[in-house]
């Protein structure tokens, strides 16, 4: 823990305001962060981080006037205290906007899902530290090495399987379309494998980003 904390570098200039929807203001910083929180919020400065996002609504740190609450002034005559919306939580956790969006999900359900998810920024830093520690010490037979190699191999297998499935589906679709056209029927719909491909690519992108993470760079330089 001590080694990891010593090499953690938070990018400068990150503020809660950057992920908020228009007309929403974060709670001012009234007191400095205390351990075990990472000390990024200081009185007199813009809020740089929220308390831990929870799965349940109305948790203590996000009630009106608490550090995680927001003042919504989008309707000036009806200003109100509220909690971060799902899209704001996604951006704060390092995900792209609308990552959890789906036709059947409400904003509250998306917030519950995000409250049970790992922060993508934290995951990237953990992976960066693992990669840097492994490569710096050349622990080729260590559990870290085995885990990372297995992860990389799994990514490759996932990509090959997704590509194969996509190719087979495409060929099957062509054959079905030809048969349907001959019979005068509409061609059947073939399910897309883009989601599995996207998941694989996201995992590989995360590993590439980890190698450029400040934690990785600093630890390798030791």
N, C-alpha and C positions, 0 to 999 in steps of 0.2 A: 504494500500500500504506500509506504513512504517513498519508495523509488518511483512508483507510478505518479504520485502527486507532484514530485519534484520536476517531472518532465511534461506535465500537462500545461499546454499553452492555449489560452482562449484568444481567438481573433479579436483584435481591437475594434471598437466602434459598434459592436452589436447592441441594439436596444430593442426593448419590447415594442416600442412604437412602430418599428419597421415591419412588423407582421400583422398589425391591426388593420381592420377595415376602416374606411373613412368615417370620421365623426366619433371615434372611440379613443378614450384617453386612459393610460395606465395610472394606477395609484402612485403618488409621489413616494420617494424613498424617505422614510422617517427614521430608520435605524439601520446600522450596518449589518451585513450578514454575519452570522456566527457559525462556527463549526457545528455539525459536519457539512454545512452548506459551503459551496465554493464562494469565496468572498468577492463578489462582483458588484453588489449593490452598496453604494455609499451615499449618505445623506448629502443633498445638494446637487446630485447628478441624476440624469434620466435613468429610469428603471432599466436594468440590463438583463434581468432574468426574473421569471416567475417562480413561485413555490412549486413543489412537485404537483404535476397534474394528476388528479385522481379520477377514477372511473365513476364514482358516485357524484351526483350533482349537489350543490350547496355545501361542499366541504368547507371546514372552518376558514382556511386561508383564502377562500374565494368568495366569502360573504361580503356584503356591502361595507366598504371602508377598510377591508383587509388587503394585504399586499397583492393578492392575485386578482382583485376585483377591477372592473373597468367602468368608467363613466361614459355612458352612451349619450352623446349630444346630437346625434343625427337628426332628431326631431327636437329643436330648441325649446318648444313649449312643453315637452314631455321628457326631459332629461331623467335618466335612471341609472342605477348601479346594476351591473350585470356580470356574467362570467364570460371567459373567452369562448368564442364560437369554434366549431370544429375546424374550419379552415385556418383560423388563427393558431390553433393548437398544432395542426399539421405543419405549418411553416415554422413554428417555434421548435418543433421536435426534429427538424431537418428533412421533412418529407415535402413533396410537391403539393401544391394546392389541389384539393379535391381527391386526394389519394384514397380516402375512405368513402367517397361519394358513390351512392347507388340509388336507383329509383325507389327502392323499398325501405331505405333507411332515413330516419329523421335526424336532425342535427344532434339531438340529445343522445341517440343511439350511437352516432359516430363518435361523440365525446366519450362515451363509455368504452368503446373499442380502443380509442387512443389512450385512455387511462390505463389500459392493460397492455399497451405496447411498449417496447423499448425505444428510447430516444435514439434516433439514427445518428445524431452527432456523437453521443456517448458510445454507441456501438462502433463507429468509425475509429474513435480514439482507442478503444480497447483492442481492436484489431491491429491498429497501427503499432501500439505498444508490444503486442504479441509478435508481430512480424519483425520489429526492430530488435527485440530481445533475442529472438531466435537467430537472426542473421548476425547480430553483433557477437554472440557467444558461440556460434556454430554448433548448436546443440542438435545435431542431425538425428540423434536417436531419442530426443526428448518427446514427452507427450504433446508439447506445443507444436513441434515439427510434424508429428504424425497427424495431429488434428488439422493443421493448415494444409498439409498435402492431401488429406482425405477431402477437405473442403474444396480444394482446387480440382481434384479429380471428379468430385460430384458435380461441379459446375460444368465440366467438359462433357460428362455423360448426359447431363440434363440438356445441354445444347444439342448434342448429337441426336438424342431421343426426340426432342422437340422438332428438329429439322426433318428427321425421318417421318414422324407423324404428320407433319405439315405436307411433306411430299406425297405420302400415301393418301392423305385426305384429298389433296389436289387431284391425284390420278383417279381416285374413286369418284370425285365430283365430276370430272370430265367424262368418265364412263357412264355415270348415272345421268348426266345431262344429255349425252348422246342417246341413251336408251329412252329417256323421257321424251326427247324431241321426236324420236321415231314413233312413239306411241301417242304423240300429241298432247302430252301432259307437261305441267310446269316442272322444272328440275328441282330436286330436293335441296334443302339448305344444309350446308356442311358446317359443323361447329368449327370455330377458329381456335388455333392453338397459340394465338398471339400472347395471351396472358401468361402461359408457362414460359414462352420465350422471353417475355418482358421480365419475369421473375429471375430468370437465369442471368440476363444482361444486367439487371439491377444488382445482383450479388457480385458479379465480376466488376462492375463499376465501383461498388463499395470497396472492394479489395484494392483497386487501382487508386482510389482516393485516399485510402489508408496509407499507402506508400508516400503520399505527398502531405500527410498530416504533420503538423509541427512536432507532435510527440514522437513520431517515427524519425523525423530528421534529426532532432536533438539527441535522441537516445543513440542513434547510429554514430553520431559524432563523438561520443564519449570514448 
